[in-house]
Amino acid sequence: MLEIRFHGRGGQGTVVATILLAKAFFRAGYQVQSFPFFGVERRGAPVEAYVRLDKEKILLRTNVNYPDHVVVQDQTLLHSISVTRGLKPGGWVLINGSAAPIERKPFEGYRLAFADANRIALRNQLGTRTHPIVNTAMMGAFARMMDMPPLDAIRAVIEEEIPDTHKQNIAAAEDAYREVQLLGLIEPASAPGPVTAGNS
Amino acid sequence: MKRVIEGSHAVAEAVRLAGVQVISAYPITPQTHIVELLSEYCASGIMDARFLRVESEHSALAALIGAQSCGVRTFTATSSQGLALMHELLHWTSGARLPIVMAEVNRALAPGWNIWTDQTDSLAQRDTGWIQLYCEDGQEVLDSMLQAYRLAERVYLPVMVVLDAFYLSHTYEPVDVPAEADVDRFLPRYEPRFQVDTENPCAFGQLVPPGFYMKMRQNIAMAMDEALVRFDQIQEEFYGIFQRRYGPVEAISCNDAEIILVTSGTATSTCRLVLRKLRDRGEKVGILKMKLFRPFPVAMVRKATSRAKKIAVIDRNFSFGASGIFAQELRAALCNTPGRPPVFGYIAGIGGLDITMELLEEIYWKTKEAAYPENESVWMGV
């Protein structure tokens, strides 16, 4: 079984991203489960949501405390919460943003990937400059990073679930699929490396 | 067809398939998604039903009591404080023998203000004459809703289908949503024996002297007993069409089990994994899943636990001044059986605290180590 945790902020479509991803995996033949951690629901507040997938029926009905991989839809969360909490060693951390300004140290022992989903969303007329809708771009980046689910399954789910703007959302997923930067494993302080002060 | 839907929508799909004619509800988290989808279905014409918006849960049930009395199939959904506000009319519904079906999403009662799962809200209504069915996953929710209408209309008692907040209500998973034609075969049109009818005037709910009143209460008790028999018959009919069935209880690996963990709701699902793990290590453990809470399936509980050395009841609820409510029921069911095993009571997951595999395992080992329960209730994880 694989367990994936999404971090985002209220209003960014984090919960929807996990539902659509679960539906895409289901189309690809997986058993799936997706649910949000419900905290204080308001725009801008940190949100967590989960996807579980397996080849057999999923019986586990607890929160995801030890995810295999993590997706961060909003870079500003890196300053306020530990997105790697409970993350299994070697797990992927997919971050919405560009690689350059992110400090590597907190991600040692994990694999890092970046997708500039804000830019991709705006390029495809999804949301506004202050509120880009990044979830479908993050799904595309995820599919490339994990080599699953197939992009076709993501296209089909978007078409079914977001009929009004499916063209823009599919284009965003495809762009992110192509453009995602897979940095891979961050070795513990091996090289002097591009450690920066972060972007705070 | 299997679709990835959330538990709340499994309820709503069943209400659509059952051809419910009147829905009345007042919004409360975490039940909200149920009536949101139903209001969409009513507005768009997918359902040919009246959706009544009311000013409180008390009014929601009052409206259904009126509607159901006129001979139509009805539905409401609520949680926590909302169910508590309905309390007076819960008694009225069963007393009037109205087969109303309600979905109840378990949520902790306030204060402190808490939206997460906790069974005390529904279990506190145990003496109101409602049949109660607890569910483990989305499929069981949808199936139980359809079965609830059959059962309610067969014995003329209301049914509450109960599901955990978030771990079930907001969890998306594959659910087989049956075809309307198949549901129609299982659930025929509602034909009431009595209804408000201007062509045939009758009095409803009038003054009843003690002798008649006592007889009426005994009739409700007998209808509850009948519900236990009908429940199994309905499962067989359901199985014939949908190839799925559920017991009032489910005894999992209980035949040779020395310790039986008694569970309800989604904790059962996680506990199945714990069972596999412990069995792999050679531990003789079983699970008794409680689905039917009212009527309480005493004979089945006795049979399933007859060979066990210890019983450990996991309660996501509490009756202050007493113990966990399932534990009370288990103790009452077993007290007149010879050589009964000791019943250990564990309180877990109150106010939505996670019931993890580790916690369930800890409960198993605690029970194994102790010869006899030292306390009526052991509070876990606090």
Chai-1 contact restraints between the chains, C-beta under 6 A:
chainA,res_idxA,chainB,res_idxB,connection_type,confidence,min_distance_angstrom,max_distance_angstrom,comment,restraint_id
A,I19,B,Y172,contact,1.0,0.0,6.0,A-B,restraint_1
A,A22,B,V4,contact,1.0,0.0,6.0,A-B,restraint_2
A,A22,B,Y172,contact,1.0,0.0,6.0,A-B,restraint_3
A,K23,B,V4,contact,1.0,0.0,6.0,A-B,restraint_4
A,F26,B,V4,contact,1.0,0.0,6.0,A-B,restraint_5
A,Q33,B,E173,contact,1.0,0.0,6.0,A-B,restraint_6
A,S34,B,Y172,contact,1.0,0.0,6.0,A-B,restraint_7
A,F35,B,H170,contact,1.0,0.0,6.0,A-B,restraint_8
A,F35,B,T171,contact,1.0,0.0,6.0,A-B,restraint_9
A,F38,B,F166,contact,1.0,0.0,6.0,A-B,restraint_10
A,L59,B,S269,contact,1.0,0.0,6.0,A-B,restraint_11
A,L59,B,R272,contact,1.0,0.0,6.0,A-B,restraint_12
A,L59,B,L273,contact,1.0,0.0,6.0,A-B,restraint_13
A,L60,B,T270,contact,1.0,0.0,6.0,A-B,restraint_14
A,R61,B,Y167,contact,1.0,0.0,6.0,A-B,restraint_15
A,R61,B,T266,contact,1.0,0.0,6.0,A-B,restraint_16
A,R61,B,S269,contact,1.0,0.0,6.0,A-B,restraint_17
A,R61,B,T270,contact,1.0,0.0,6.0,A-B,restraint_18
A,T62,B,T270,contact,1.0,0.0,6.0,A-B,restraint_19
A,T62,B,D354,contact,1.0,0.0,6.0,A-B,restraint_20
A,T62,B,T356,contact,1.0,0.0,6.0,A-B,restraint_21
A,N63,B,D354,contact,1.0,0.0,6.0,A-B,restraint_22
